[in-house]
Amino acid sequence: MDNINSTETASAGQGSNAGHETVSVVAAPPQAIKAWVSRLGIAGVVCLAAGFGLAFLQPQGRGYFFHAYLTQFVWILSIALGALFFVILQHATRAGWSVTVRRSAEALAGTFPLLILLFLPIGLPVLLGSDALYPWINRQTVMEDELLRHKAIYLNVPFFTVRAILCLAAWWMLARFYRKMSLLQDATGDPDLTRTMERWSGPALLLYALTVTVAAVDWLMSLTPQWFSTIYGLYYFSGAIVGGTAGLILLLLLLRGTGQIDTHLVTVEHLHDLGKLLFGFVVFWGYIAFSQYMLIWYANIPEETQYYVPRQTAGWVGVSIALILGHLFVPMLGLMSRAAKRNTFTLAFWSIWLLVFHWLDMYWMVMPKANPGFLGFNGIDVLTAAGGLLVFSATVLDRVAAAPPVPLRDPRLAEALHFENT
């Protein structure tokens, strides 16, 4: 830990250039960004309300709406969870290169109060006994299925509710803790705060892994309650890191483009490293997806294959192929070169591309029962996805405007300012 104090001394002794950069860091957030917070928030609420209203105009539309709403919720939740993992990981590894990009990740992860609110349309129907999403809530369905009777000790409304509250509370507390400590260090410059965040990063990662797995099983895998997979939580996690990293890259490019962050603070070197992380987790997602599918296909057990059979019939075949190409092979090739990861336009393109295909992945996980045979996307799909993304973006920008865009007095700031890829 001695390197903390030595780095702090180096940062304090950078002279006039360091002072000039500090002025750039603490500049007031652009009014244009503040103005967009309310606009995006209102537009998002209108889209979500329109999607709910459209559900009443279609046969069985309300059941479809809840599935589409769950799709957008787990999509934007995964972006926040990916950013939260990035923040915790940087402290666990005592990384210095990422100091100037970490505050943006904290802003993405700081959206859990909104996500708790957005979970209510999922959690409240469960509490009221609606089986619009989860068939295991219907007692008659459970009594007629021996496997569900055995799973009832876990899949029941009270226990589901407790687990949901604990998961959401854990993520909110973790995100709040790291953001609070980081902002406090801006004010005090106390290097012990860095030690505190590093000290708790190990337990934080364990809590994170447990809660993400529980949430993936409860909110996604239990849509098909007779099915099970031992790496389903890992599959959702791998997609979340792709989504979170892509979201972080786009946020940083936005802040650089609007002058919120000086290009000397978040340089091409930082973007290059984020591009490497994005590339790596695209491959990791493909590895986990293949591992889950290959083992289930090889065993050929009806209880296991029931998840993939609907996704390999009718229109869902095209969606599955699109994911293989668009979520793995195409972006893998596009991000493979060094030049692609150092070009801001290319990096922005692939980040947007992967966020779109990450949404399609969530759609593929949630919608087969609500959209049998996949006859195309519904207006409800578009409105809920747009609404969720807009209110999420508004909350992120509000978090960005509420604090300096980089940690001002982090003891490893000098390392981040002079970071170069070798």
Secondary structure, 3 states (H helix, E strand, C coil): CHHHHHHHHHHHCCCHHHHHHHHHHCCCCCHHHHHHHHHHHHHHHHHHHHHHHHHCCCCCHHHHHHHHHHHHHHHHHHHHHHHHHHHHHHHHCCCCCCHHHHHHHHHHHCCHHHHHHHHHHHHHHHHCCCCCCCHHHCHHHHHCCHHHHHHCCCCCHHHHHHHHHHHHHHHHHHHHHHHHHHHHHHHHCCCHHHHHHHHCHHHHHHHHHHHHHHHHHHHCHHHCCCCCCCCHHHHHHHHHHHHHHHHHHHHHHHHHHCCCCCCCCCCHHHHHHHHHHHHHHHHHHHHHHHHHHHHHHHHCCHHHHCCCCHHHCCCHHHHHHHHHHHHHHHHHHHCCCHHHHHCHHHHHHHHHHHHHHHHHHHHHHHCCCCCCCCCCCCHHHHHHHHHHHHHHHHHHHHHHHCCCCCCCCCCCHHHHHCCCCC
